[in-house]
């Protein structure tokens, strides 16, 4: 045994490749594992010696990486929006008990019964004090009963059926300037003008809401007019076929409105500068349009309320129709209107005169005067809202918006505030027949026009523009839009969505949610089983201007499409000045499907903070099972796009990038875990497919499978963008497992058991990783990695490993630990955080247990360990080609096993230079126990070769049955 401390120059042609092959192919030849021996402690490395002219270059990106801290601190958490910033928005909703009123007192009223309409008119006209008039039977209203300027209470009560005369413009009641009027137990039908007109009973200004306890218990004004148990049907009018109210406070209690038609606004009710409270009432089959020439702003099938306050509770809106706001249209509401415990079913538009009105909805339309709030990250102060609509405890089912670019199958909002609390949406839709001029822009897959010539512009359930949205405790189910936003479509909107569920929604783009620009907070939101044709089966976020989105504790599961973004697609488009910030924290992306980015597709986000999430069981039909990102913006620090402490588990890509693919983008990963992911071709765990500032810190990559680069793959993108990855304080272990799910699961189970017993990066753990990676496949055709079990660096690309471990990986043909293709560059170095080790890797039937180097590839290794590896050629490293370079300093290669070159084998003139303090101990092979060098040149300065075993002597660093 002798130690070599002087440079050893190997002969240029120590042995021919043919001889080596013949020796290895001899029958019965086996190489037994070497006896375990302690790995000598490497001496403190001397200053690097001057390199020869042929030494490899050191890329600028590598030099910059070397100057950074050893492992890097966890990236700063991007503060999210605070739910407290919207707390006062929820408080704007009046409690349900407040939507009531104080009934009129009839005590002391003169009571009289009449039998004819004429008698009724005389009694009311003659009344000078409170009067209670009772009707019975059936009456014909040949002229309207006018209740004008009566200072005291007037009550007209049935039960009675009132039919308007057949004269043009006939009506039943006109109430004006009277502060207290009640109609009760009446059925009115057949009016050709407005059945009941209420005007000026509360002065000329819009009154306050009619509630008994709102605004902190403050009593609100009493009503002027009450309709109790009144039914109005089959009436025809302009503005308000059943009721027209202005400058009044009106209560509808237990009323019904059916089959009324307004040739202007609000077939059931038209309200202008009024306060209207609707309780326990029904609106059925009412129709409104602009056919009467009242203009585009005049819509609302059941109710049209403008510059008014509306409260409705425990009421039903069914089968109403209008060009916009098929059930209810609120235009510039005053105060916070309320819809509580109401049902909206099968409401849908009818043709109108407008080509496209700003509010086009199946059930409720809301148009304000420009109310948009702004959320700021980390700020809890709540900006109160004053005017808008709160929908609480309601049910919307099977509503449709489909005329002239229908927007909002259930609710449409423009320039207003909407709160949706504990409300359910089921089966709402927004469809439209596009004009001929737009057909060219409606192209499906492969540029073909879809056979179904329909589209939804916005929102199967809710469509919003330039507005503010607050949603809590609500459910959106089976909503659909043919184009944008199956459940929700938001353009320039500030939204807060809390504790809500969206399921089985569908759209062309944004199966559940489509949001463009604005500020959005989603907390504890579940998006499941949604579908899209082209983009974002769950969510599609698109920024052409400023956009800021924070997601916290959300679940996105079972969403699918054939385009990009199975669960979520986020994209910045348009001018470079647009700023898009995205943070996703503590969320789950599971069992989603897409062609690219089944879990998440990110395109050009300016700042993205993806933290503490789980991406599991997602399937990409092409690339990026968990994540597909493309961001061409220059980010030399790699900090704009951050992945921190995420788990990427059992994701699959049918081509490349099982867990993640950059295509191209620059990204920093810190503390992420890639477990059991698979790709059919390249990059089972992570694929860098364009992006020169991809940084992995404290990252684990284990039990992943792919033909090339089962753990990590680095390759030139299809757009010609170079790739480079820096891996710090990370582990790439037990990759190259067989490609079936059972083998990957067994591998993860083995790794988990080993991690509980062994120290991180220890030999015991790496040996266990090697055993775990050998888990047998349940399916015979499920092969393991072909090349690059741990890391594959494709032609002319580069990788840097600092204080990291590549261990226990497997490959069939070459490079179980690392495979370097032609012209690729690899740097291995250590730091105060630990030693870089490429160990316990097994190339079962090929070359380079730890490292395979193709022609013109380059290795620079300083203070690195390549030990306990196995391969047919080069237990630790195999290099081929006459321009392949291994530059070593203070490198340890111990206990490696091969048929040729226990530690290192070269073929075809590769260069091996150890500038100082290299150790090759206890390696074994048939040819060259430590080194088998074919042609080329080598320099070993201050190297140690001890305890190596060779079965045959062929070369300067090999001896038959001799220990070095």
Rosetta blueprint (number, residue, H / E / L):
1 X L
2 X L
3 X L
4 X L
5 X L
6 X L
7 X L
8 X L
9 X L
10 X L
11 X L
12 X L
13 X L
14 X L
15 X L
16 X L
17 X H
18 X H
19 X H
20 X H
21 X H
22 X H
23 X H
24 X H
25 X L
26 X L
27 X L
28 X L
29 X L
30 X L
31 X L
32 X L
33 X L
34 X L
35 X L
36 X L
37 X L
38 X L
39 X L
40 X L
41 X L
42 X L
43 X L
44 X L
45 X L
46 X L
47 X L
48 X L
49 X L
50 X L
51 X L
52 X L
53 X L
54 X L
55 X L
56 X L
57 X L
58 X L
59 X L
60 X H
61 X H
62 X H
63 X H
64 X H
65 X H
66 X H
67 X L
68 X L
69 X L
70 X L
71 X L
72 X L
73 X L
74 X L
75 X L
76 X L
77 X L
78 X L
79 X L
80 X L
81 X L
82 X L
83 X H
84 X H
85 X H
86 X H
87 X H
88 X H
89 X H
90 X H
91 X H
92 X L
93 X L
94 X L
95 X L
96 X H
97 X H
98 X H
99 X L
100 X L
101 X L
102 X L
103 X L
104 X L
105 X L
106 X L
107 X L
108 X L
109 X L
110 X E
111 X E
112 X E
113 X E
114 X L
115 X L
116 X L
117 X H
118 X H
119 X H
120 X H
121 X H
122 X H
123 X H
124 X H
125 X H
126 X H
127 X L
128 X L
129 X L
130 X L
131 X E
132 X E
133 X E
134 X E
135 X L
136 X L
137 X E
138 X E
139 X E
140 X E
141 X E
142 X L
143 X L
144 X L
145 X E
146 X E
147 X E
148 X E
149 X L
150 X L
151 X L
152 X L
153 X L
154 X E
155 X E
156 X E
157 X E
158 X E
159 X E
160 X E
161 X E
162 X E
163 X E
164 X E
165 X L
166 X L
167 X L
168 X L
169 X L
170 X L
171 X L
172 X L
173 X E
174 X E
175 X E
176 X E
177 X L
178 X L
179 X L
180 X L
181 X E
182 X E
183 X E
184 X E
185 X E
186 X E
187 X E
188 X E
189 X E
190 X L
191 X L
192 X L
193 X L
194 X L
195 X L
196 X E
197 X E
198 X E
199 X E
200 X L
201 X L
202 X L
203 X L
204 X L
205 X L
206 X L
207 X L
208 X L
209 X L
210 X L
211 X L
212 X L
213 X L
214 X E
215 X L
216 X L
217 X L
218 X E
219 X L
220 X L
221 X L
222 X L
223 X L
224 X L
225 X E
226 X E
227 X E
228 X E
229 X E
230 X E
231 X E
232 X E
233 X E
234 X L
235 X L
236 X E
237 X E
238 X E
239 X E
240 X L
241 X L
242 X L
243 X E
244 X E
245 X E
246 X E
247 X L
248 X L
249 X E
250 X E
251 X E
252 X E
253 X E
254 X L
255 X L
256 X E
257 X E
258 X E
259 X L
260 X L
261 X E
262 X E
263 X E
264 X E
265 X E
266 X L
267 X L
268 X L
269 X E
270 X E
271 X E
272 X E
273 X L
274 X L
275 X E
276 X E
277 X E
278 X E
279 X E
280 X L
281 X L
282 X E
283 X E
284 X E
285 X L
286 X L
287 X E
288 X E
289 X L
290 X L
291 X L
292 X L
293 X L
294 X L
295 X L
296 X L
297 X L
298 X L
299 X L
300 X L
301 X L
302 X L
303 X E
304 X E
305 X E
306 X E
307 X L
308 X L
309 X E
310 X E
311 X E
312 X E
313 X E
314 X L
315 X L
316 X E
317 X E
318 X E
319 X L
320 X L
321 X E
322 X E
323 X L
324 X L
325 X L
326 X L
327 X L
328 X E
329 X E
330 X E
331 X E
332 X L
333 X L
334 X L
335 X L
336 X E
337 X E
338 X E
339 X E
340 X E
341 X L
342 X L
343 X E
344 X E
345 X E
346 X L
347 X L
348 X E
349 X L
350 X L
351 X L
352 X L
353 X L
354 X L
355 X L
356 X L
357 X L
358 X L
359 X L
360 X L
361 X L
362 X L
363 X L
364 X E
365 X E
366 X E
367 X E
368 X L
369 X L
370 X L
371 X L
372 X L
373 X L
374 X L
375 X L
376 X L
377 X L
378 X L
379 X L
380 X L
381 X L
382 X L
383 X L
384 X L
385 X L
386 X L
387 X L
388 X E
389 X E
390 X E
391 X E
392 X E
393 X L
394 X L
395 X E
396 X E
397 X E
398 X L
399 X L
400 X E
401 X E
402 X L
403 X L
404 X L
405 X L
406 X L
407 X E
408 X L
409 X L
410 X L
411 X E
412 X E
413 X E
414 X E
415 X L
416 X L
417 X E
418 X E
419 X E
420 X E
421 X E
422 X L
423 X L
424 X E
425 X E
426 X E
427 X L
428 X L
429 X E
430 X E
431 X L
432 X E
433 X L
434 X L
435 X L
436 X H
437 X H
438 X H
439 X H
440 X H
441 X H
442 X L
443 X L
444 X L
445 X H
446 X H
447 X H
448 X L
449 X L
450 X L
451 X L
452 X L
453 X L
454 X L
455 X E
456 X L
457 X L
458 X E
459 X L
460 X L
461 X L
462 X E
463 X E
464 X E
465 X E
466 X L
467 X L
468 X E
469 X E
470 X E
471 X E
472 X E
473 X L
474 X L
475 X E
476 X E
477 X E
478 X L
479 X L
480 X E
481 X E
482 X L
483 X L
484 X E
485 X L
486 X L
487 X L
488 X E
489 X E
490 X E
491 X E
492 X E
493 X E
494 X E
495 X E
496 X E
497 X E
498 X E
499 X L
500 X L
501 X E
502 X E
503 X E
504 X L
505 X L
506 X E
507 X E
508 X E
509 X E
510 X L
511 X L
512 X L
513 X E
514 X E
515 X E
516 X E
517 X E
518 X E
519 X E
520 X E
521 X E
522 X E
523 X E
524 X L
525 X L
526 X E
527 X E
528 X E
529 X L
530 X L
531 X E
532 X E
533 X E
534 X E
535 X E
536 X L
537 X L
538 X L
539 X E
540 X E
541 X E
542 X E
543 X E
544 X E
545 X E
546 X E
547 X E
548 X E
549 X E
550 X E
551 X E
552 X E
553 X L
554 X L
555 X E
556 X E
557 X E
558 X L
559 X L
560 X E
561 X L
562 X L
563 X L
564 X E
565 X L
566 X L
567 X L
568 X E
569 X E
570 X E
571 X E
572 X E
573 X L
574 X L
575 X L
576 X L
577 X L
578 X L
579 X L
580 X E
581 X E
582 X E
583 X E
584 X E
585 X E
586 X L
587 X L
588 X E
589 X E
590 X E
591 X L
592 X L
593 X E
594 X E
595 X E
596 X E
597 X L
598 X L
599 X L
600 X E
601 X E
602 X E
603 X E
604 X L
605 X L
606 X L
607 X E
608 X E
609 X E
610 X E
611 X E
612 X L
613 X L
614 X E
615 X E
616 X E
617 X L
618 X L
619 X E
620 X E
621 X E
622 X E
623 X E
624 X L
625 X L
626 X L
627 X E
628 X E
629 X E
630 X E
631 X L
632 X L
633 X L
634 X L
635 X L
636 X L
637 X L
638 X L
639 X L
640 X L
641 X E
642 X E
643 X E
644 X E
645 X L
646 X L
647 X E
648 X E
649 X E
650 X L
651 X L
652 X E
653 X E
654 X L
655 X L
656 X E
657 X L
658 X L
659 X L
660 X E
661 X E
662 X E
663 X L
664 X L
665 X L
666 X L
667 X L
668 X E
669 X E
670 X E
671 X L
672 X L
673 X E
674 X E
675 X E
676 X L
677 X L
678 X E
679 X E
680 X L
681 X L
682 X E
683 X L
684 X L
685 X L
686 X E
687 X E
688 X E
689 X L
690 X L
691 X E
692 X E
693 X E
694 X E
695 X E
696 X E
697 X E
698 X L
699 X L
700 X E
701 X E
702 X E
703 X L
704 X L
705 X E
706 X L
707 X L
708 X E
709 X L
710 X L
711 X L
712 X E
713 X E
714 X E
715 X L
716 X L
717 X L
718 X L
719 X L
720 X L
721 X L
722 X L
723 X E
724 X E
725 X E
726 X E
727 X E
728 X E
729 X L
730 X L
731 X E
732 X E
733 X E
734 X L
735 X L
736 X L
737 X L
738 X L
739 X L
740 X L
741 X H
742 X H
743 X H
744 X H
745 X H
746 X H
747 X H
748 X H
749 X H
750 X H
751 X H
752 X H
753 X H
754 X H
755 X H
756 X H
757 X H
758 X L
759 X L
760 X L
761 X L
762 X L
763 X H
764 X H
765 X H
766 X H
767 X H
768 X H
769 X H
770 X H
771 X H
772 X H
773 X H
774 X L
775 X L
776 X L
777 X L
778 X L
779 X L
780 X L
781 X L
782 X L
783 X L
784 X L
785 X L
786 X L
787 X E
788 X L
789 X L
790 X L
791 X E
792 X E
793 X E
794 X L
795 X L
796 X L
797 X L
798 X E
799 X E
800 X E
801 X E
802 X E
803 X L
804 X L
805 X E
806 X E
807 X E
808 X L
809 X L
810 X E
811 X E
812 X L
813 X L
814 X E
815 X L
816 X L
817 X L
818 X E
819 X E
820 X E
821 X L
822 X L
823 X L
824 X L
825 X E
826 X E
827 X E
828 X E
829 X E
830 X L
831 X E
832 X L
833 X L
834 X E
835 X L
836 X E
837 X E
838 X E
839 X E
840 X L
841 X L
842 X E
843 X E
844 X L
845 X L
846 X L
847 X E
848 X L
849 X L
850 X L
851 X E
852 X E
853 X E
854 X L
855 X L
856 X L
857 X L
858 X E
859 X E
860 X E
861 X E
862 X E
863 X L
864 X E
865 X E
866 X L
867 X L
868 X L
869 X L
870 X E
871 X E
872 X E
873 X E
874 X L
875 X L
876 X L
877 X E
878 X E
879 X E
880 X E
881 X L
882 X L
883 X L
884 X L
885 X E
886 X E
887 X E
888 X E
889 X E
890 X L
891 X L
892 X E
893 X E
894 X E
895 X L
896 X L
897 X E
898 X E
899 X E
900 X E
901 X L
902 X L
903 X L
904 X E
905 X E
906 X E
907 X E
908 X L
909 X L
910 X L
911 X E
912 X E
913 X E
914 X E
915 X E
916 X E
917 X L
918 X L
919 X E
920 X E
921 X E
922 X L
923 X L
924 X E
925 X E
926 X E
927 X E
928 X L
929 X L
930 X L
931 X E
932 X E
933 X E
934 X L
935 X L
936 X L
937 X E
938 X E
939 X E
940 X E
941 X L
942 X L
943 X L
944 X E
945 X E
946 X E
947 X L
948 X L
949 X E
950 X E
951 X E
952 X E
953 X L
954 X L
955 X L
956 X L
957 X L
958 X L
959 X L
960 X L
961 X L
962 X L
963 X L
964 X L
